[in-house]
Amino acid sequence: MKNVDNIKVGVGKLTERDVLNILGKPNAKAFCPTTIEELKEDCSTNTEVWGWYMRGKSGADPARFDVSQIYVWFDAAGKVSSVEASERKE
């Protein structure tokens, strides 16, 4: 999650290759337009979204996990247009 700030600072400047160098290969990609309801609205101004999903143990409790999700949206020029990140405990 610490690298997300580097991506956020680069909105409008960073390319897909830059994002790959910072975050590595995404777990998922979606292209716009899409039939995926959750992505339709953001697809009106973007052409593609990449997603990273991470799950790891949360402290000493083996039954608890930290879950992180990162979404990076790209415009028609292949530049980062927005970044969404979230963390939660399960």
PyMOL commands that set and color helices and strands:
alter all, ss='L'
color gray80, all
select helices_A, chain A and resi 4-9+16-23+37-43
alter helices_A, ss='H'
color red, helices_A
select strands_A, chain A and resi 28-31+48-58+61-74+80-89
alter strands_A, ss='S'
color yellow, strands_A
deselect
rebuild
show_as cartoon
